[in-house]
Amino acid sequence: MFNLKGRVAVISGSSSGLGKQMSYAFAKQGASLVLLARRIEKLEELKIELEKLDVKVLPIKCDVTSTEDINNAASLTEKEFGKVDILINCAGASKDKGVLDMSDEEWNFTIDTDLTSVFKMTRAFASIMKKNNYGRIINIASIYGMVGNTEIPTIAYHSSKGGVINYTRAAAAELAKYNITVNCICPGYFYTELTTDVLNTEKFREFAKTHVPMQRYGSEGELNAGALFLASDEASYVTGVILPIDGGYTCV
């Protein structure tokens, strides 16, 4: 089960963090990979490592807030592989301020990067999937799209990720007739370049112990099984699902 040989997977935000972790997981299952991020040098380094797993890798510099970059990436992918089977929308960033302090620019930056980009990426790559009557789209949201929080004022991030969750449901309903599934993973607290400094503070470690039923953060690779399942042929009847991978954070 979950063999991805012959499949082409596009992963945005794959230069670091969860996107990079999923790149390794998909390569190990045999998928050809299209790696998207702004830092092309990071993608080139990752390509060398992934090709050791005997898979084809195409790195493309892409700013997911740029319609031109996205459409160019879709065109290059179709030219190279002739199809797209899997799209993982993992790229994201946030300006962390509360509702009373956030500027218009900070709000727009977060919404554009975390929500509007998902729409633009889906529009470009699902158009290719439609031609082959097959697709698996996985949007990476957050537990902060499902609940509020009292530790970090980050109103735009909550709003953008909440938007990704219901965008997933709407896109799933719309694209099902093309045999394209659309699902969403909501990670809890995982170590990435963006989160390590905060998660390693004594205050946040204590927060995890009292608010996460498993009393710890997610370890590297613990998101991968959910992504592989949703990307697989076997998950053909699974669409519109919102899957928290959070150590139980959102169940209490």
HELIX and SHEET records of a PDB file:
HELIX    1   1 GLY A   17  LYS A   28  1                                  12    
HELIX    2   2 ILE A   40  LEU A   50  1                                  11    
HELIX    3   3 GLU A   51  LEU A   53  5                                   3    
HELIX    4   4 THR A   67  PHE A   81  1                                  15    
HELIX    5   5 ASP A  104  ILE A  111  1                                   8    
HELIX    6   6 ASP A  112  THR A  116  3                                   5    
HELIX    7   7 SER A  117  ASN A  132  1                                  16    
HELIX    8   8 ILE A  143  GLY A  145  5                                   3    
HELIX    9   9 ILE A  155  LEU A  175  1                                  21    
HELIX   10  10 ALA A  176  TYR A  178  5                                   3    
HELIX   11  11 THR A  196  LEU A  199  1                                   4    
HELIX   12  12 GLU A  202  HIS A  211  1                                  10    
HELIX   13  13 ASN A  224  ALA A  231  1                                   8    
HELIX   14  14 ASP A  233  ALA A  235  5                                   3    
HELIX   15  15 TYR A  249  CYS A  251  5                                   3    
SHEET    1   A 7 VAL A  57  LYS A  61  0                                        
SHEET    2   A 7 SER A  32  ALA A  37  1                                        
SHEET    3   A 7 VAL A   8  SER A  12  1                                        
SHEET    4   A 7 ILE A  86  ASN A  89  1                                        
SHEET    5   A 7 GLY A 135  ILE A 140  1                                        
SHEET    6   A 7 ILE A 180  PRO A 187  1                                        
SHEET    7   A 7 ILE A 242  ILE A 245  1                                        
END                                                                             
